[in-house]
Amino acid sequence: MVKKRQNRRFVWCLVMIAVLAAMTAACASRDGGGKTVAGNDETRQSAGQTESEQQGGVTKAPLHITIAYNFDGKEFPQPGNEIEKRIEQYTNTELDIQGLPSTVYNEKLPVMVASGDIPKVVSANKTPYILDAILDDVFWEIGPYLKDYPRLSELNEIIYKNISVDGKIYGLPRVRPIARGTYIYRKDWLNNLGLQEPKTIDEFYNVLRAFTYDDPDKNGQQDTYGMTVRDMPIEVRDMAIFYGAPNNWGIVDGKFVKDVLFDEYMEGLKFMKKLYDEGLINKDFLAVDRPKWEGEFEFGKAGIIHNTSNTVTIFGARVKNQKSDSEVDFFSRLTGPKGERIRAEAGSNGFLAFPKASVKTEEELKQILAFFEKMNDEEMATLFHWGVEGVHFKAENGKAVRIDQGKYDDEVAYPYRWTLGIVPPERHAIPGDLTPLEQKIEEVMAENEQLAVHDPTLTLISETYNKIGEQLNTIINDAIAKFVMGEIDEEGWKKEIERWRQEGGDQVAKEYEEQYANINN
């Protein structure tokens, strides 16, 4: 059981973080004065009504909710846009939304938490300072209330378990497939080269090399390369899992062993170094920002981008906008020495939490939960999944058919579906005609769940990791970058990993072991 920190230490730490963040965050954030959801009569909590409800002849006032979350689309829509208007009108709800780029949001959130001047709904992850905040009673525990919300309760309990802290639920998961990693590639390039979709690690390497040196776009110039890379630690981890390494941590004879200590991890690390040395990936992976990383694929410089399943059709639309006869496809798994494997994630992109400083009463909390419950009415689910009829989709034979994928992505998917959606909207939206690519996504994600390698620490809390996890991660991440770029060799790598162990890694392992044993005995 994790011990609760003293409020004084917690506040002091957060104030220090706030000061540093305020000094470095020179970005001006926009406050989106939008409106969002609420809606079905299934739940009688008052989060606005689907129809005007009269009480003593007076229409109930709209529920006002402030929301802040990390948004990684191109540009957050202006307040009062058509999507927000429809959500607001349906739900009798007013929303003020701050959709901020992740880098800005991650700096701003500690400031908001420390000051108490915080929206009623914020997106969060189980980072050390959020865990401290949870343990210091900053956020509402919502687990006991979920039984009153049928749609929110229908989610896979593993997803709720993975976001829990000490077995308690402090937010609504922003649900994603359990194992959603995908390698999105230029299928037209593959066809030009007479190659097939790679199934093994060796075939993957051969495709990357061909995309770099064999003129895959047939323009007579050597101006392309294999894969655009931004997050090298994730690239290495996923490749190491293909080679047979555990996901973050492995359990060997009851002992927790970090993935970096396995030989299979080193194989994945060496593979990524080989790609770097041979120019098959971008040399600027440490400094490349998101727009350039994505743009390298979108504008036909790189042939592969490693992303998530929900971005496959997004990139397909973007690439086609640049070159009308282009085509994308994807794969998720590669066969290695231990067969087909893929990294499992938490099943969510963090969670939406409700600070007690701004959500002051149980009644208000229930209203906000009802707001998210009503997101799953057919009308709202259809809006989230398909957009506006005549703008983003058309109806043919009672089914939705996508009109403009890019417009839907920019106006609906990134700002609303993937940020505020809890239950996958396709479950309750009107049916649609799926393209072959969309059908493949559904099939592969289902297959991935059966082959996923899970991280055994997702439901555990290490006191030491909570305190110094970022420092420990930095040691490993820096060592990964240095090894890939040739600044250290295997001996240098081992020294860095030994430093990680001495400075807290071994203690983290011990704490995971103790908590795991207590839970399973």
N, C-alpha and C positions, 0 to 999 in steps of 0.2 A: 504494500500500500504506500502510495506516495505521501510524504509528509507535507502539510501545508506550510507555506512560507509565512514569515511575518510581513504584515502589510507595510511596515515602515521600510523594510529592505526592498520590497517590490516596487513601492512608489519611487524610492530613490533611484533604483535601476532604470525605471521607465523615464524618469525626469532626465537622467543623463542621456538616455537614448534620444529623448525628445529634443534635447538641446543640440546634440550632434546632427540629428536629422534636419532640424530647422536651419542649421548653419549650411548644410549641404544641399537642401532641397530648394533650389532657386527657380523651380518651375511653378508657374501660375496654374492652379487647377481651376477647372470650370465647375460650377455647381449646376448640374442639369436639373432644371425645374420641371422634370417630367412627371408623369403619372403612370401607375401600373395596376396591378391586378387585384382581384378579390372575387368572388363570384358564385359558387354553386349553392343551392339550397340544401345539399346533402349535410353540410355542417352549419349549425345554427348560431355559431359564434358570429358576432357582428363585425364583419370586416367590410361593410358596404353591402348593398343588396343588388341582386341581378335585375330586379325591377324596383321601381320607386316604392319603398315601404312607407306607409303612412302610420304615424303614431300620434293619435290625438289630432289628426289633420295636419301634422308637421312632417315634412320629409326629413329623414335622418341625414345629418350632415356627413359629407365624405370623410372617410378615415384618412388621415394624413400620416404618411410614413416617409422618413428620410432614409436613404440607402447609399452606401458607398461600397464599391467593389473594384477589383482590378479588371481592366478591360484591355484586350490586346487586338482589337480590330483596327481598321485604318483610321477612322475618325468617329468619335461618339456622336450620335444624332443630336440635333438641336432639340431643346425642350418643345413640347407641344407638337411633335411630329405625328404622323398618321397612326403609327403603331401605338404610341402612348395614349393618344386620344381614344382609340378603340378599347384599349385595356381599361382606361379610366371610366369611360362611359359604361362599359359592361359591369364594372365592379363598384362603382360609386366610391372610388379611391383616388386620393391625390398623392403623388410621389415626387419627392425631390431627390434626384439621382446624381451622384458623382461617379462617373465612369472614368477611371484614371489608368494610364499605362502602369503596368506592374511595377516598374522601377520607382515611379513616383508614389504609387499607392503604398508600397512596402516601406517607404520612408515616412509617409504621412500617418500610417496607422498607429505606430507607437506614440506619436504626438497626440493624436486624438484620444487614445486610451489613457494616457497619462494625465491629460488635461480634464477629462470627463466631458469635453465638448465633442460628442461623438454621435453619429447617426444612429437610428434605431435598429438598423440592420447593417452589418459589415461582413465582408468576406474575410475568412481567416484560414490559416493552416496550423498544424501542430508544431509551430516554431517555439523555441524556448520561451520567448517573452509572452506568447499567447498561452502557453501552458502555465506559466506563472500567473497570468491574469485569471485563467480558469480556476486555478487552485486557490486564488485569493478572492473568489466569489465575485468577479467582475461581470461574468456573463450568466444568464439564466440557464439552468438545467431544464431541458425540454422533454427528456425521456418520459416522465410520468404523464405528459399531456398527449403524446402521440396517438394513444388508443382512441382518442376522440376525433381523429382525422383519418378516415379510411384510406384516402389516396396516399397521404404521406406515409402511412403505415404499410403500404403494399411493397415498399422497396425491400430488396434483398437484405436480410438482417446482417449479413457480413459487412455490407457497406456502412451501416450504422455502427457496427462493432469496431470497424477500422478508424472511425473518427472519434470514438469514445475515449474518455479519460477516466481512469479508475473505474471502468465499467459504466460510466454515466455519459449521457449524450448532451452536448452543449450547443448543438446547431443542426441545421438541415444540410445534408450533403448536396453539393452540386454534382449530381450523378453523371458518371461517365462509364463506359465499358470497363470491366475488370482488367482486361489486357488489350489495350488499344493502340499499342505502338505499331506504326506502319512505315514502310519505306516506299514513298511515292515516287514513281519513275516515269520518264518519258517513253511511253510505249512506241511512239513513232520512231524514236531513235533506235530502240531495240529492234524494231522491224527493219529499219534501214541497214542495220548491221547483220541481219539474219540470225539474231540471238534469241534465246528463250528466257522467260522469267527465271531468275536464279532460285535454286532450291537448296543449294549447299553453300557453305562459306567460300569454297574455292570458286564456285560459279559466280558468287557475288563479287569477288575480287576481279574476276575476268571481265565482268560487265563494267565495273568502275574503270578498269584500265582501258577498255574499248571506248567508253564514253569520253575518255581523256585524250587518247592518241589516234583513234581511227575515224575521225571526222563524222560523228554520228548525225549531225544536222546537214551533212552533204553540201556545205558551202565552200569547200576547198580550202578552209583555213583551220589551223589548230587553235581554236579559241573556246573550247569547252573543257570541262573536267567532270570527274565522277560524281561527287556528292558535296553539297553545301552543309557545313557543320558549324554549330554554335555552342552546344553544351557538351563538351568533351567528356566529362564524368559520366553522363548518361549514355553517350555513344559507347564508351568503354564498358560500362556495366552491362548494356544489352548484348554487346558482342561477347563478353565474358560468359554470359548466361548461355549463349549459343554453344560455347565451348564446354559448358558443363558446370560453371561456377554457381554458387547460390545467389539469391537475390538480396543483396545488402549484407545479410548475416546468414550463416549456416549453423546448424546444430549438430555437433559431433560428440557422441557419447555424453549427451546432456550438457555439453559446454557450448557457449555461443562463440562462434569464430567469425571474424569480419571477412567479407568476400575478398579483400585485398591480400589476404594471407593464403589464398588458394592458388595452386599452380594454374588452374584454368583461367583465373583472372589475369594472370601474367600473359597468357596466350592472347586474350582479348586486347590487352594493352599493347602487346607487340604488333598485333594486326593493325591497330589504329596508327601506330608509329610507322609501319610500312606504307600505309596509305599516305601519310604525311610526307615521308621521305620521297615517295615516287610522284608527288604532285597530284594525287588522285582526290584530295580534299583541299579546301582552302587553307592557306597558310595563316590567315588572320583570324582563326577561330576564337582566339581569346578576346579580340577587340570588336568583332563584327556585331552590329546591332541587329535587332529583329527585322526591320525593313530590308536591310541589305541581305541578310541571311535568306529571307524568303524571296527577295527580288532576284537573287542569283538563279533560283529555279524558275521563277515566273517568267523571266526575260530570256531564258534559254542559254544561260551560261553553264549551269550545273544540271546533270541528268537525273539526280536523285536528291530528295530531301527526306530526312527522317523526322516524322511528325506523328500526329495522332489520327485515328480513323475519321473523326469528324471533319478533318481538313482535306480529305481526299477529293471530294467534289468541289470544295472551295478552290483548291489549286487547279483542278481540272478546268474550271471556268476562267480562272485568271490566265492560265497558259493559253487557252483557246482565244481569249481576247487579244493576246499578242500575236498569235499565229493560228489562223482559223482552221488549218488542217492538222493541227497538233492533237495528240491524244495522250492521256495519262492512265496509269494503272498502278497497282500497289501489291506488295506482299508484306506479311507480318513476321513470318518465322523462317529460320534457316536450319537445316539439319546439320548437327555437329556430332561429335563423338558419342554423345548421350541421346541422340535422336532429336526430334523436334521439341523445342522449348521456347518460351517467351516470358518476359518479365511481367509479373502481375503488379498492378498498382492498387491503390486503395479503393478504387471504384468510384472515386469522386475527385473533383478538382477543388479540394478544400471544402469548406462549409460556411454557411451563413449563420452568424451568431448574433445574439440580442443582448446588448449591454444593459445592465441594470441602471446605469446612470441616465439613460435616455428612455428606456422602457421601464417605467417606474412601478407599474402595478401588474398583478397577475391577469387582470381583465384585459389590459392592453396587449400583453403577450399573447393571450388567446386570440385576440382580434387579428394580430399579425400572422399567427399560425393559420388562422382561417383564410387570410389573404392568400397564403401559399397553397393551401388546400384547393381553393377555388381556381387556381391557375390550371387545374386539370379538368375543368369543364370542357366539353367538346369544343365550344366556341373559342376558348382561350388556347386549348391544346392545338387546334387547327391553326390559329394565328401564329403560335410559336413554331409549329412544324412546317407550315406551308406559306405563311404570310397573308397578304390581302388578295382576295380573288380579283382577277383582272389586272393586278399589278405584279404579283409574284407567282401566281398560279392560275390555272383555268380549270374548270370542271368539265370532264368528258365522261359520259356514261356513269355518272355518280362518283367518279374518282378524281382526285386532284392530279394535275399534271403541271410540273414546274415550267414556268415561263422564262424566268431570268435568275439563274443561280447566283450570279455575282451580286445582283441587286438585293436578293433575299439575304445573302450572307452579310452584306454591309448594313442593311436596315433592320434585319430581324435576328438572324442567328447570333452574330457576335454580341450585339448590345443587349439582347433580351434572352434568347433561348439558352445560350451557353453560360450566361451570368446569373440569371434569376430562375432558370428552370431547375426543378427538383426531380419530379417524376418525368422520365422521358416522354415528351409530348406525343410521340407516335402511338403510344398505347391508347390514347383517348381522342386523337384527331380523326377527321374523316379519312377513309382509306385513299391511297394514291397508287398510280402506276409507277413502279420503281424501274429505273434504268438498270441495265446489266451491271453497271458499276455499283449502284446503290444496293442491288441484290447481293453482290459479292461481299460488300462491307458487312451486311447483316450475317451472312453465312460464316465469314472468317472470324468475326467477333465471337460468334457462338462456339466455333471450333477452338478459339484461343482460350476460352475459359477452361476447357478440358486439359489444356497443355501448359497452363500458366504456372510459373514458379513464384510462390508467395514469399513475401518478406515476413519472417516470424516476429519481428519487433513492432509491427504496426499497431498492435494492441497493447504494447508494453511501454512503460515509462522508466527511463533511467534518470535518477536525480543528477548524476554527473553530466550526462548528455544535455539535460535541461539547462544546466549552468554554462557549460563550455562547449556545447555541440558545434557551434559555428566555428570556433577556433579549431576543433578537431577536424571538421570537414575541410577547413582551409588547408590544413597540412596535407591531406590526401589530394585535394583538388590541385594544389600547387605542384605536388609531386607528379601527378598525372600529366599536367601540361609540360613540365620540365622533361619528363621521360619521352613524351611524344615528340617534342621539339629537339631532342638530343642533348639537352643541357645536363642530364644525369644519365648514368647507365644503370644496370641492374643492381650493382652494389650501392649506388647512390639511392636508388629506389628503396632498397631494404633498410638503409639508414633512416630514411624519412618515415617509413612504416614503423620502425622501432621507436622513433621519436613520438609518433602518434600513440603507440602503446604506452610509453612511459608517461606521457603528459595527460593520460586519462582514458585511452582506448581500452586498456585491460580492465580498468575499474568499471567502465560502461558494460563490458561483457559480463563481468561478475554480477552487476545489478540486474541485467536482463536474465541471467541464469537463476538468480534468487527469486525474482518475481514470477518467472515462467514456472519454476518448481512449485511455488506456493499456489499458483492457479491450477496446476495440473495434478496436484496431490490431494 
